[in-house]
Amino acid sequence: MANRYERIHQILSESFKPVALEIIDESAKHASHAARNGVAGGETHYHVTMVSAALAGQSRLGRSRAVHEALDAEFKSGLHALSLKLRTPEEAA
């Protein structure tokens, strides 16, 4: 079974066809937070930077919602926080 990083990468790649995708596991920065919530082993907090034409025409909130919807199963299985930097190729240039 793939780890959460790999699943997030696969889901975002398939859903948004990004030209750039960086995913950073920041769970270690929040280890005590995860422990308080009964989540062991990390894989709870991530930072995602993604550049995709699929984001064009969406507000910042709309982009965030789209990513959260795509990752709904991950949130239901222990993903706690996601920091997002979402841009179109034109915005990233």
C-alpha positions in Angstrom: 0.0 0.0 0.0 1.2 3.5 -0.9 2.0 5.9 1.9 0.0 9.1 2.2 2.6 11.2 0.3 2.4 8.9 -2.6 -1.4 8.8 -2.5 -1.6 12.6 -2.4 0.8 12.8 -5.3 -1.2 10.4 -7.4 -4.6 12.0 -6.6 -3.4 15.5 -7.4 -1.5 14.4 -10.5 -4.6 12.6 -11.9 -7.1 15.2 -10.9 -5.2 18.4 -11.9 -2.5 17.3 -14.4 -0.1 19.8 -12.9 3.0 21.1 -14.7 4.7 21.4 -11.2 3.8 19.6 -8.0 5.8 19.8 -4.7 4.5 18.0 -1.6 6.3 18.4 1.7 5.4 16.3 4.7 5.5 18.8 7.7 4.1 16.3 10.2 7.2 16.3 12.3 6.6 20.0 13.1 3.2 19.0 14.5 4.1 15.7 16.3 2.7 16.7 19.6 -0.5 18.0 17.9 -1.0 14.6 16.2 -0.4 12.7 19.4 -3.0 14.7 21.2 -5.5 13.7 18.5 -4.7 10.0 18.6 -2.8 10.0 15.3 0.4 8.0 15.4 3.1 7.7 12.8 2.9 11.2 11.3 1.5 11.7 7.7 -0.9 14.3 9.1 0.3 17.7 7.9 1.5 18.6 4.4 2.4 21.6 2.3 1.5 21.5 -1.4 2.7 23.8 -4.1 0.9 23.1 -7.4 0.9 24.7 -10.8 -1.9 23.6 -13.0 -4.0 25.0 -15.9 -7.0 23.2 -14.3 -7.0 26.0 -11.7 -7.7 28.7 -14.2 -10.9 30.7 -13.7 -11.2 29.6 -10.0 -11.0 31.9 -7.0 -8.4 31.1 -4.3 -11.2 29.6 -2.2 -12.5 27.6 -5.2 -9.0 26.2 -5.8 -8.7 25.2 -2.2 -12.1 23.5 -2.2 -11.2 21.6 -5.3 -8.0 20.2 -3.8 -9.8 19.4 -0.5 -12.6 17.5 -2.4 -10.0 15.5 -4.4 -8.3 14.5 -1.1 -11.5 13.9 0.8 -10.6 10.2 1.5 -7.2 11.2 2.9 -8.8 13.7 5.3 -11.2 11.0 6.4 -8.3 8.6 7.1 -6.1 10.9 9.2 -4.8 13.8 7.0 -5.3 16.8 9.4 -3.9 19.9 7.7 -3.0 21.0 4.3 -1.1 24.2 3.5 -1.7 25.1 -0.2 0.0 27.3 -2.7 -2.0 26.9 -5.9 -1.2 28.8 -9.2 -1.9 28.6 -12.9 1.1 28.4 -15.3 0.5 32.0 -16.1 0.6 33.1 -12.5 3.7 31.0 -11.8 5.6 32.6 -14.8 
